[in-house]
Amino acid sequence: MKKYIGITACPTGIAHTYMAAEKLEETAKEAGDQIKVETQGSIGVENELTAEDIREADAVIIAADTEVDLSRFDGKRVLVTGVQDGISRPAELMEKALSAPVHGGTKEEIETESAEVSAGVTHAKPGKDDKGSVGHTLYAALMAGVSHMIPFVVCGGIMIALALGIGGKPTAGGVAVPEGSFWQTILQIGTLAFSLMIPVLAGFIAQAIADRPGLVVGMVSGFIANSGDQFPYLTTTAPDGAKTGLNTGFIGAIIIGLMVSFDMGGPVNKVAFLFAGGMIAVDQGKVMGLAAAAIPVAPLGMGLATLMGRHLFTKQERDAGIAALFMGLFGITEGAIPFAAADPARVIPSNMVGGAVAAVLAGMFGVHDVVMHGGPIVGVLGACSPILGFFAAIIIGALVTAFMSLALKKAAARKKERAVAA
C-alpha cells in the first residue's frame, strides 16, 4: 500500500479545487492506497498536511493552477501538474508521482538522480525554476492574478447585488438606491471593492512574471487602465466630446456564449468572463449580461438532460445531474464538468451551442448585469434587468443544451447497437 499526499488549487478556489481532491481520493481508495489531499480554496486551506503526513508519504501530487509553496516537500518525490489533470487522470498522476524527481533533496537523493541522468533517465524539475513554455508561463501568471482578484469580485458583487435587490427602488432607467440610505453605503463599499479588481489582477500577474518588483508596477498600471478618465492624456473621447463604450453586438454575443461554455471555468471561460466583467464600468453591464445568461446554461442543461433521459445516464451521472442543477442556479458553470469529462465529444458542443443561444437572446432582450457573476441568483438579487428577458435566455439556452446532448447520446447509442448487431 502506497501513501500519497497532495494539494489541489484552482484560480477561483471553488469547483475544480474540490473536484480534483475528490477524484484523487476516490482513485486511491479503489487502488487500496492512502492519500490525504490539502485543498487551497476560496475559504482558505482545508485538510492541511502535517509534518507527519509529509514524512510518511511515498510521493506528493500538486494539482494546481496557482502558485504553491513546495519548500516543505524537500526530500520527497513531487509531481507538479494542473488541477484539470487531477480531475481527468488521477490514476496516471499517482503512477507518475512514484518516479517523479526529488524536490530539494538530500545528498544521497541528488546523487541518485544524477546517476539516472547519466544513464539517460531525465526528469523535469518542479517549482519556480521550471518556467516551461511561454504560453504556460503567461497562463500561470494570469491564473495567479485571477486567484487574488476573485475575493474582491465576490465581496463587491454580493454587496452591490444586495444593495440593489433589497434597497433599490424601480426607476425609469432601471433600479436605483436612494441617496443617504443605509443601502447606498453598502453599494458604495461594494463598488469600492469592485474597483480594486483590475489593479489587483494586474499587480499579481506582474508579480508572477517579475516577482515582487513587478507588484507595484502592475497595480499602478492596472489602476490607470481602470481609471483612465482621471488622466487627460490617457482619455479617449468621441469627435463630439462624448465618452463612448464598446458594444460587441451579435457576433460578440456568440464569442462570449461559446467561450463561457467551452471549458466550464477553465482558461477560455475566464477570458470571456474577465472581459465581460471589465466592461461593466464602460457599458453599464451590457456585455456582462451576455456572459451572465450563458454561465449557468451548461450545468442546468446537463441537469435537465439527466431528468429527461434517465436511461441514457448512469446512476452516478444522474446524481451529478441533481448537483449540477443546484450549481447552475448559483452560476457555477463547473457543475457540468463530470459530464464533459465522461463524454466530451457530445457534451461540450451541446454546452457551447446552448451558451451561444442564451448569450444572443440576452443581447436581443437588452439584458444588463451590473455585478461580475451570472446565473439565476444574480437575477433574484436584482442585479440583472430586464429580469424576464434574462430568465428567458437562460431557460431557452439550457433546453437547447439538454435536447442537443440527448439527441447526440441517442445517435451514439443507435450506432453502437448497429455495430454490435453487425
KARAMO-V418367 format. One record per residue. N is the residue number from 1. SS is DSSP state (H for helix, E for strand, C for the rest). PSI is psi in whole degrees, 0 to 359 (999 if undefined). BURIAL is 1 if it has 24 or more other ideal C-beta (glycine too) atoms within 12 Angstrom, else 0. Layout:
BEGIN
n->N ss->SS psi->PSI burial->BURIAL
n->N ss->SS psi->PSI burial->BURIAL
END
This chain:
BEGIN
n->1 ss->C psi->129 burial->0
n->2 ss->C psi->150 burial->0
n->3 ss->E psi->121 burial->1
n->4 ss->E psi->155 burial->1
n->5 ss->E psi->158 burial->1
n->6 ss->E psi->167 burial->1
n->7 ss->E psi->132 burial->1
n->8 ss->E psi->142 burial->1
n->9 ss->E psi->138 burial->1
n->10 ss->C psi->165 burial->1
n->11 ss->C psi->319 burial->1
n->12 ss->C psi->339 burial->1
n->13 ss->C psi->29 burial->1
n->14 ss->C psi->271 burial->1
n->15 ss->H psi->304 burial->1
n->16 ss->H psi->321 burial->1
n->17 ss->H psi->312 burial->1
n->18 ss->H psi->331 burial->1
n->19 ss->H psi->319 burial->1
n->20 ss->H psi->317 burial->1
n->21 ss->H psi->317 burial->1
n->22 ss->H psi->318 burial->1
n->23 ss->H psi->318 burial->1
n->24 ss->H psi->318 burial->1
n->25 ss->H psi->318 burial->1
n->26 ss->H psi->317 burial->0
n->27 ss->H psi->318 burial->1
n->28 ss->H psi->319 burial->1
n->29 ss->H psi->318 burial->0
n->30 ss->H psi->327 burial->0
n->31 ss->C psi->357 burial->0
n->32 ss->C psi->19 burial->0
n->33 ss->C psi->175 burial->1
n->34 ss->E psi->144 burial->0
n->35 ss->E psi->142 burial->1
n->36 ss->E psi->124 burial->1
n->37 ss->E psi->123 burial->1
n->38 ss->E psi->127 burial->1
n->39 ss->E psi->131 burial->1
n->40 ss->E psi->82 burial->1
n->41 ss->E psi->191 burial->1
n->42 ss->C psi->341 burial->1
n->43 ss->C psi->12 burial->0
n->44 ss->E psi->192 burial->0
n->45 ss->E psi->130 burial->0
n->46 ss->E psi->152 burial->0
n->47 ss->C psi->46 burial->1
n->48 ss->C psi->137 burial->0
n->49 ss->C psi->135 burial->1
n->50 ss->C psi->169 burial->0
n->51 ss->H psi->325 burial->0
n->52 ss->H psi->319 burial->0
n->53 ss->H psi->314 burial->1
n->54 ss->H psi->319 burial->1
n->55 ss->H psi->322 burial->0
n->56 ss->H psi->349 burial->0
n->57 ss->C psi->142 burial->1
n->58 ss->C psi->331 burial->1
n->59 ss->E psi->160 burial->1
n->60 ss->E psi->134 burial->1
n->61 ss->E psi->119 burial->1
n->62 ss->E psi->105 burial->1
n->63 ss->E psi->91 burial->1
n->64 ss->E psi->147 burial->1
n->65 ss->C psi->12 burial->1
n->66 ss->C psi->167 burial->1
n->67 ss->C psi->130 burial->1
n->68 ss->C psi->132 burial->1
n->69 ss->C psi->119 burial->0
n->70 ss->C psi->2 burial->1
n->71 ss->H psi->331 burial->0
n->72 ss->H psi->355 burial->1
n->73 ss->H psi->19 burial->1
n->74 ss->C psi->133 burial->0
n->75 ss->C psi->358 burial->1
n->76 ss->C psi->151 burial->1
n->77 ss->E psi->122 burial->1
n->78 ss->E psi->124 burial->1
n->79 ss->E psi->122 burial->1
n->80 ss->E psi->127 burial->1
n->81 ss->E psi->181 burial->1
n->82 ss->C psi->160 burial->1
n->83 ss->H psi->329 burial->1
n->84 ss->H psi->327 burial->1
n->85 ss->H psi->327 burial->1
n->86 ss->H psi->332 burial->1
n->87 ss->H psi->316 burial->1
n->88 ss->H psi->333 burial->1
n->89 ss->C psi->59 burial->1
n->90 ss->H psi->322 burial->1
n->91 ss->H psi->320 burial->1
n->92 ss->H psi->322 burial->0
n->93 ss->H psi->319 burial->1
n->94 ss->H psi->322 burial->1
n->95 ss->H psi->315 burial->0
n->96 ss->H psi->330 burial->1
n->97 ss->H psi->329 burial->1
n->98 ss->C psi->340 burial->1
n->99 ss->C psi->16 burial->0
n->100 ss->C psi->160 burial->1
n->101 ss->C psi->153 burial->1
n->102 ss->E psi->128 burial->1
n->103 ss->C psi->131 burial->1
n->104 ss->C psi->266 burial->0
n->105 ss->C psi->153 burial->1
n->106 ss->C psi->172 burial->0
n->107 ss->H psi->316 burial->0
n->108 ss->H psi->319 burial->0
n->109 ss->H psi->320 burial->0
n->110 ss->H psi->320 burial->0
n->111 ss->H psi->321 burial->0
n->112 ss->H psi->316 burial->0
n->113 ss->H psi->323 burial->1
n->114 ss->H psi->321 burial->0
n->115 ss->H psi->322 burial->0
n->116 ss->H psi->317 burial->0
n->117 ss->H psi->318 burial->0
n->118 ss->H psi->329 burial->0
n->119 ss->C psi->1 burial->0
n->120 ss->C psi->4 burial->0
n->121 ss->C psi->116 burial->0
n->122 ss->C psi->150 burial->0
n->123 ss->C psi->149 burial->1
n->124 ss->C psi->133 burial->0
n->125 ss->C psi->132 burial->0
n->126 ss->C psi->167 burial->1
n->127 ss->C psi->193 burial->1
n->128 ss->C psi->329 burial->0
n->129 ss->C psi->341 burial->0
n->130 ss->C psi->93 burial->0
n->131 ss->C psi->334 burial->0
n->132 ss->C psi->199 burial->0
n->133 ss->C psi->164 burial->0
n->134 ss->H psi->318 burial->0
n->135 ss->H psi->317 burial->0
n->136 ss->H psi->321 burial->0
n->137 ss->H psi->315 burial->0
n->138 ss->H psi->320 burial->0
n->139 ss->H psi->315 burial->1
n->140 ss->H psi->322 burial->1
n->141 ss->H psi->317 burial->1
n->142 ss->H psi->315 burial->1
n->143 ss->H psi->326 burial->1
n->144 ss->H psi->318 burial->1
n->145 ss->H psi->317 burial->1
n->146 ss->H psi->317 burial->1
n->147 ss->H psi->325 burial->1
n->148 ss->H psi->335 burial->1
n->149 ss->H psi->327 burial->1
n->150 ss->H psi->315 burial->1
n->151 ss->H psi->325 burial->1
n->152 ss->H psi->321 burial->1
n->153 ss->H psi->313 burial->1
n->154 ss->H psi->310 burial->1
n->155 ss->H psi->308 burial->1
n->156 ss->H psi->317 burial->1
n->157 ss->H psi->317 burial->1
n->158 ss->H psi->318 burial->1
n->159 ss->H psi->320 burial->1
n->160 ss->H psi->316 burial->1
n->161 ss->H psi->318 burial->1
n->162 ss->H psi->318 burial->1
n->163 ss->H psi->316 burial->1
n->164 ss->H psi->320 burial->1
n->165 ss->H psi->323 burial->1
n->166 ss->H psi->317 burial->1
n->167 ss->H psi->354 burial->1
n->168 ss->E psi->152 burial->1
n->169 ss->E psi->138 burial->0
n->170 ss->E psi->137 burial->0
n->171 ss->E psi->174 burial->0
n->172 ss->C psi->329 burial->0
n->173 ss->C psi->1 burial->0
n->174 ss->E psi->244 burial->1
n->175 ss->E psi->136 burial->1
n->176 ss->E psi->149 burial->0
n->177 ss->E psi->127 burial->1
n->178 ss->C psi->140 burial->0
n->179 ss->C psi->140 burial->0
n->180 ss->C psi->1 burial->0
n->181 ss->C psi->165 burial->0
n->182 ss->H psi->320 burial->0
n->183 ss->H psi->337 burial->1
n->184 ss->H psi->323 burial->0
n->185 ss->H psi->316 burial->0
n->186 ss->H psi->318 burial->1
n->187 ss->H psi->318 burial->1
n->188 ss->H psi->319 burial->0
n->189 ss->H psi->317 burial->0
n->190 ss->H psi->319 burial->1
n->191 ss->H psi->322 burial->1
n->192 ss->H psi->313 burial->0
n->193 ss->H psi->320 burial->1
n->194 ss->H psi->323 burial->1
n->195 ss->H psi->340 burial->1
n->196 ss->H psi->353 burial->1
n->197 ss->H psi->307 burial->1
n->198 ss->H psi->315 burial->1
n->199 ss->H psi->320 burial->1
n->200 ss->H psi->316 burial->1
n->201 ss->H psi->308 burial->1
n->202 ss->H psi->320 burial->1
n->203 ss->H psi->314 burial->1
n->204 ss->H psi->337 burial->1
n->205 ss->H psi->314 burial->1
n->206 ss->H psi->321 burial->1
n->207 ss->H psi->323 burial->1
n->208 ss->H psi->331 burial->1
n->209 ss->H psi->315 burial->1
n->210 ss->H psi->12 burial->0
n->211 ss->C psi->199 burial->0
n->212 ss->C psi->325 burial->0
n->213 ss->H psi->336 burial->0
n->214 ss->H psi->346 burial->0
n->215 ss->H psi->309 burial->1
n->216 ss->H psi->321 burial->0
n->217 ss->H psi->314 burial->0
n->218 ss->H psi->315 burial->1
n->219 ss->H psi->318 burial->1
n->220 ss->H psi->317 burial->0
n->221 ss->H psi->321 burial->0
n->222 ss->H psi->321 burial->1
n->223 ss->H psi->317 burial->1
n->224 ss->H psi->316 burial->0
n->225 ss->H psi->328 burial->1
n->226 ss->H psi->350 burial->1
n->227 ss->C psi->42 burial->0
n->228 ss->H psi->335 burial->0
n->229 ss->H psi->349 burial->0
n->230 ss->H psi->354 burial->0
n->231 ss->C psi->104 burial->0
n->232 ss->H psi->321 burial->0
n->233 ss->H psi->350 burial->0
n->234 ss->H psi->4 burial->0
n->235 ss->C psi->132 burial->0
n->236 ss->C psi->129 burial->0
n->237 ss->C psi->160 burial->0
n->238 ss->C psi->164 burial->0
n->239 ss->C psi->329 burial->0
n->240 ss->C psi->5 burial->0
n->241 ss->C psi->354 burial->0
n->242 ss->C psi->143 burial->0
n->243 ss->C psi->137 burial->0
n->244 ss->C psi->151 burial->0
n->245 ss->C psi->187 burial->0
n->246 ss->C psi->132 burial->0
n->247 ss->C psi->113 burial->0
n->248 ss->C psi->339 burial->1
n->249 ss->H psi->196 burial->0
n->250 ss->H psi->314 burial->0
n->251 ss->H psi->319 burial->0
n->252 ss->H psi->323 burial->1
n->253 ss->H psi->321 burial->1
n->254 ss->H psi->317 burial->1
n->255 ss->H psi->314 burial->1
n->256 ss->H psi->305 burial->1
n->257 ss->H psi->317 burial->1
n->258 ss->H psi->317 burial->1
n->259 ss->H psi->319 burial->1
n->260 ss->H psi->323 burial->1
n->261 ss->H psi->352 burial->1
n->262 ss->H psi->302 burial->1
n->263 ss->C psi->14 burial->1
n->264 ss->C psi->64 burial->1
n->265 ss->C psi->357 burial->1
n->266 ss->C psi->192 burial->1
n->267 ss->H psi->322 burial->1
n->268 ss->H psi->315 burial->1
n->269 ss->H psi->316 burial->1
n->270 ss->H psi->325 burial->1
n->271 ss->H psi->312 burial->1
n->272 ss->H psi->318 burial->1
n->273 ss->H psi->314 burial->1
n->274 ss->H psi->321 burial->1
n->275 ss->H psi->313 burial->1
n->276 ss->H psi->318 burial->1
n->277 ss->H psi->320 burial->1
n->278 ss->H psi->336 burial->1
n->279 ss->C psi->349 burial->1
n->280 ss->H psi->321 burial->1
n->281 ss->H psi->335 burial->1
n->282 ss->H psi->343 burial->1
n->283 ss->H psi->17 burial->1
n->284 ss->C psi->33 burial->1
n->285 ss->C psi->15 burial->1
n->286 ss->H psi->311 burial->1
n->287 ss->H psi->321 burial->1
n->288 ss->H psi->331 burial->1
n->289 ss->H psi->322 burial->1
n->290 ss->H psi->312 burial->1
n->291 ss->H psi->320 burial->1
n->292 ss->H psi->325 burial->1
n->293 ss->H psi->326 burial->1
n->294 ss->H psi->330 burial->1
n->295 ss->H psi->315 burial->1
n->296 ss->C psi->358 burial->1
n->297 ss->H psi->314 burial->1
n->298 ss->H psi->307 burial->1
n->299 ss->H psi->321 burial->1
n->300 ss->H psi->318 burial->1
n->301 ss->H psi->315 burial->1
n->302 ss->H psi->327 burial->1
n->303 ss->H psi->316 burial->1
n->304 ss->H psi->321 burial->1
n->305 ss->H psi->321 burial->1
n->306 ss->H psi->334 burial->1
n->307 ss->H psi->324 burial->1
n->308 ss->H psi->331 burial->1
n->309 ss->C psi->61 burial->1
n->310 ss->H psi->324 burial->0
n->311 ss->H psi->345 burial->0
n->312 ss->H psi->356 burial->1
n->313 ss->C psi->150 burial->1
n->314 ss->C psi->166 burial->0
n->315 ss->H psi->320 burial->0
n->316 ss->H psi->320 burial->0
n->317 ss->H psi->323 burial->1
n->318 ss->H psi->321 burial->1
n->319 ss->H psi->319 burial->0
n->320 ss->H psi->330 burial->1
n->321 ss->H psi->321 burial->1
n->322 ss->H psi->316 burial->1
n->323 ss->H psi->322 burial->1
n->324 ss->H psi->322 burial->1
n->325 ss->H psi->315 burial->1
n->326 ss->H psi->319 burial->0
n->327 ss->H psi->322 burial->1
n->328 ss->H psi->321 burial->1
n->329 ss->H psi->330 burial->1
n->330 ss->C psi->14 burial->1
n->331 ss->C psi->32 burial->1
n->332 ss->C psi->98 burial->1
n->333 ss->H psi->331 burial->1
n->334 ss->H psi->349 burial->1
n->335 ss->H psi->340 burial->1
n->336 ss->H psi->356 burial->1
n->337 ss->H psi->317 burial->1
n->338 ss->H psi->324 burial->1
n->339 ss->H psi->319 burial->1
n->340 ss->H psi->323 burial->1
n->341 ss->H psi->324 burial->1
n->342 ss->H psi->329 burial->1
n->343 ss->C psi->66 burial->1
n->344 ss->H psi->326 burial->0
n->345 ss->H psi->332 burial->0
n->346 ss->H psi->327 burial->1
n->347 ss->H psi->313 burial->1
n->348 ss->H psi->313 burial->1
n->349 ss->H psi->321 burial->1
n->350 ss->H psi->317 burial->1
n->351 ss->H psi->317 burial->1
n->352 ss->H psi->318 burial->1
n->353 ss->H psi->314 burial->1
n->354 ss->H psi->319 burial->1
n->355 ss->H psi->320 burial->1
n->356 ss->H psi->318 burial->1
n->357 ss->H psi->315 burial->1
n->358 ss->H psi->317 burial->1
n->359 ss->H psi->318 burial->1
n->360 ss->H psi->315 burial->1
n->361 ss->H psi->321 burial->1
n->362 ss->H psi->320 burial->1
n->363 ss->H psi->319 burial->1
n->364 ss->H psi->325 burial->0
n->365 ss->C psi->357 burial->1
n->366 ss->C psi->37 burial->1
n->367 ss->C psi->135 burial->1
n->368 ss->E psi->142 burial->1
n->369 ss->E psi->119 burial->1
n->370 ss->C psi->7 burial->1
n->371 ss->C psi->154 burial->1
n->372 ss->C psi->68 burial->1
n->373 ss->C psi->168 burial->1
n->374 ss->C psi->184 burial->1
n->375 ss->C psi->169 burial->1
n->376 ss->H psi->331 burial->1
n->377 ss->H psi->322 burial->1
n->378 ss->H psi->332 burial->1
n->379 ss->H psi->318 burial->1
n->380 ss->H psi->323 burial->0
n->381 ss->C psi->0 burial->1
n->382 ss->C psi->16 burial->1
n->383 ss->C psi->350 burial->1
n->384 ss->E psi->147 burial->1
n->385 ss->E psi->149 burial->1
n->386 ss->C psi->140 burial->1
n->387 ss->H psi->322 burial->1
n->388 ss->H psi->319 burial->0
n->389 ss->H psi->322 burial->1
n->390 ss->H psi->311 burial->1
n->391 ss->H psi->325 burial->1
n->392 ss->H psi->318 burial->1
n->393 ss->H psi->317 burial->1
n->394 ss->H psi->312 burial->1
n->395 ss->H psi->314 burial->1
n->396 ss->H psi->316 burial->1
n->397 ss->H psi->317 burial->1
n->398 ss->H psi->321 burial->1
n->399 ss->H psi->321 burial->1
n->400 ss->H psi->314 burial->1
n->401 ss->H psi->316 burial->1
n->402 ss->H psi->310 burial->1
n->403 ss->H psi->321 burial->1
n->404 ss->H psi->317 burial->1
n->405 ss->H psi->321 burial->1
n->406 ss->H psi->318 burial->1
n->407 ss->H psi->317 burial->0
n->408 ss->H psi->321 burial->1
n->409 ss->H psi->320 burial->1
n->410 ss->H psi->319 burial->0
n->411 ss->H psi->319 burial->0
n->412 ss->H psi->322 burial->0
n->413 ss->H psi->318 burial->0
n->414 ss->H psi->320 burial->0
n->415 ss->H psi->320 burial->0
n->416 ss->H psi->319 burial->0
n->417 ss->H psi->319 burial->0
n->418 ss->H psi->322 burial->0
n->419 ss->H psi->320 burial->0
n->420 ss->H psi->318 burial->0
n->421 ss->H psi->324 burial->0
n->422 ss->C psi->999 burial->0
END
